[in-house]
Amino acid sequence: MYSSRIVGAGHYVPPKVVTNKDLEKIMDTSDEWIRERSGIEERRFVDIAEDTTAGMGVKAAKIALERAGLTPDDIDFIVFATLSPDYFFPGPGVTVQHELGCKRNIGALDVRNQCSGFIYALSTADQFIKTGMYKTILVIGSETHSNGLDLSTRGRAVSVLFGDGAGAVVLQRSEEQGKGILSTHLHSQGEFADVLCVRAPGNVSKDANGNLIKTKYYPNMEEDAFNTTPQMDGQLVFKNAIIRFTEVINEALEANNLSTNDLDMFVPHQANLRITQFVQKKMQLPDEKVYSNIQRYGNTTAATIPIILSELWEQGRIKENDLFVLAAFGSGFTWASALIRW
Ligand code: ACO
């Protein structure tokens, strides 16, 4: 069996910076509340005339390809993770195939796993490479949250947390064993689907007379029909996140007969700085082995992990033989980890 290695990483965030103070002007919130509860200081929002989920993915992909010394023609397959696609369908993978200028009619797969989306996408790409089906796969995580948030006081518990951006990696076949993606671990618990979700448009339906039909997963539809903004029970998410993060990291280490002492870097999904700090303490990891950028970008969901990988790449902080663990938890619930030997 082959192994798969990340040979390039890139990211793109839109230039418009939205600070907590900017949010104070449009809703009843405060810089202090947001920093204390989440660690976030600012986030990026797209200019909708300029950037889209697929378009930001293309920009990130170009950088990843350049760093890998490859061109769009080298790509055999695209896996794209997002919860905020430009079209409800089709997913953005096909747009990337076109806009990146992939000349061959390569396949494009879209992954819908929210904050765990990038690790699910990476795991999928890893399986295609390990079994020999493809040699080079582009894996993208990109989100345009700003278009779908309730930026009034009503939506403040959710909307202050999210930002826009994209990250991408190029995954390539290698014959060298013991390097690259060592293992991935994917989980879900669907009874929590409505704890963090957007119900419409999937759950909205009308009869022949145009009356709304109450659907199984949308009990309060009459009051709130076509609400396309996210709903979340933040405390329940928080409690589950801290348990699952630790669990899924240990699962990855145990599967490879390794321990936290062997880790060079923990790359956590950026949902809340307090979640990361809790997990860091539990794993007894020093600050230099944990990367956080939530202060600058907020939660960019499927984009957070590839943005971090790209920033570490830029900073020259990825060294041959380093051991990284990636971990994420989010809506679904879904959670996942990946262990990488560079
Ligand atoms: N500004 C000011 N006050 C606010 C805001 C805001 N933006 N939002 C909520 N409040 C108020 C509430 O109304 C509440 O007021 P009350 O006490 O008078 O009722 C008070 O602040 C406390 O609210 P809580 O929700 O209890 O605050 P908490 O300490 O739980 O923090 C938070 C909320 C930050 C959302 C936290 O629960 C959290 O981070 N949860 C996890 C989020 C997460 O991991 N999401 C998963 C990834 S996302 C994905 O998968 C798509």
Residues whose N, C-alpha, C, O or C-beta is under 5 A from the ligand:
A	BS01	ACO	D28 T29 S30 W33 R37 S38 Q114 C115 R156 A157 V160 G234 Q235 V237 F238 A241 A271 N272 F329 G330 S331
